[in-house]
Amino acid sequence: MTEKKSSTNRRISVIIPTYNGSSTIGKCLEAVFSSEYDNFEVLAVDDCSTDNSAEIIKSFQCRLIALDKNSGASKARNAGAKEGSGEIFFFIDSDCIVQKNTLAAVNKAFAEYSPPHPPLSKGGLEGGGVKYEVVIGGTYTKIPYDNNFFSAFQSIFINYSETKKEAPDYIATHAMAIDPVLFKKAGGFSEDFLPILEDVEFSHRLHRLGIKLIMHPEILVQHIFNFTLIKSLRNAFRKSLWWTIYSLKNKDVFKDSGTASVELKINVTACFLNILLALISVLTQNVLSLTAIPFIFSFNLYSSRKLISAFYNAKGFLFSILAVLYYTLVYPFAVGAGAITGIFKHTWGFCKTII
């Protein structure tokens, strides 16, 4: 690993948690060490994998932190942060491929938001030492590492959803950069939380403390999805389930929040509303209700026009047609099923607390 130091290139601690990630961790580390940046360290945290992830990590010049039991990504990231010595913590996932200029983009982003800054607006953090009062995020490249239809659909969808606002609702841990002192003062990632979305909770917690969340589209990582139709739908179901539970607890169900976007919520609603109208028409033997379906579908397409444009710009006309069909006619079923399951889980959990 290059250990050069300079006055302009801040030392970056790249923190990578992994659990049974032997199929991707090697590619991930190889990409980091191919970086054009000249001042970084790598802390790879093995969350008690049962495969040979640790052996692969040992073949690289990085710090291996081995946990003695499987504890989840939050604890793994916190463990890496405890050992980091950089001026910037940069969190990625073990199935992410940094680009040659990714770390340079992180450094450039922090240069743009260097002090002096006004005091924290809400005074939520005690004491000094915080140099950068921002959390800066990146996103996935539009084209994933495995460039099949379902992986490309997901990568473009996430890239669009996470970059459409300069001040996003959250910063995802597949590309999150933060001041180490700020990270530690905020208490790190919650280790007693849902199985996923710890980055969303962390972002919301910091935002309530007056910390700015900034999206920097030049900070890119290429994701390894290896998605098939089943894996794509399973991912949509799982994300929707936990997003629904978190949103109900957080009372922000209708918020435009990254991949849990207003467009996606309109898309799912439109799909199920059209199905309902079709069923009403069949049951009542009246075709009048069918006349509303084209208008609802058209409104849905209009609401998602920027996402559709992102599909087209990334992969062309044929892909965008297939992506729209998948997005409007298939994807909503997995998202909707996840949301319904999440509502039941949340309601049942609430009921158990009051019985």
C-alpha positions, 0 to 999 in steps of 0.5 A: 500500500502506498503510504506517501503523505502530502499537505493536500492529500488527506490521509483516508482510512478505507473501512470495509466490512465483510462477511462470507465475501470471498467472491468479491473481497479480493476484487474490492481490495485489488481496486482500492490498491490500484487507486491513483491516490497516494495517502490511504490505509485500508482496514478490512473487518472480517465479521467471523466469516465461515469462508476464506475471506480472512485468507484473501484479506491477508494476501493484501497489505492492509489491516485485518480486524477479525471479529470473534463472532458474527455481529453484523455490518454496524459493529464491523464498521465501528470496529474498523473505525476504532482502528482508523488513523486517517483524517477521513473515514471512507466506508464502502462494502466488500462488493464495491469496486472503487474507481482509480479516482474515487479516493481523490474525489473524496479528498477533493470533496472535503477540500470544498467543505473545509473549515471555517464552518459556523457552529453546529446549528442545533448544538447536538455535539459537545466539545471541539475537534470536529474539523469537517461538519459534513457527511459526504456521500457517493453512489454506484456507477451507472453500469455495474461490474456485472453488466446484465439486465437486472444488475444494470437496472438496479445500479442505474436506479440507485445512481439516479435515486441517490444523486437527484438531490445535492442534500440527500435524505441519507448517505449510504455506507457503500460510499460514505465519507466522514470526519473521524472525530464527528463519527466518534462523537455521534456514537458510530453506527447503531449496533442494536438496530434493524438488519439493514438501514443502519446508514439511514438511521445514522444519517438521520441522527446526524442531520438532527444534530445539525450536520449537513449531508452532501451528495458528491456524484464524482465519488463512485464505486462499481457494485457487484450485484450478480442479480437474476430476476429472483435475486432482484425481486428478493432484494426489492422485497427485503429492502421494502420490508425494512424500509416500511418498518423504519419509516413507520417508526420514524413517521416519514412514510411519504418522504422522498428518501433516496431509493424509497422515492416518491416516484417508486411509491407512486409506481407501486400505488399505480400498479395496484390501483390498476389491478384493483380497477381491472378486478372491479371491471371483471366482478361488476361486468362493467368496463367503465372502470377500465377507462381510468387505467391508461390515465393512471399508467400515463401519470406514473410514466410522467412521474418517473420520466427522469428515471426513465431518462436515466435508463435511456441515457445509460443503456439506450432505447431497447434497455429503457423499454425493458426497464420501464416494463420491469419497473412498472409491471413486475417490480411493484409486486415485490416492493408492495409485498415487502411493504405489506409485510412490513406493515404487519410486522410493525403492527404486530410488534406494536401490539405485542408491546401493549398487550 
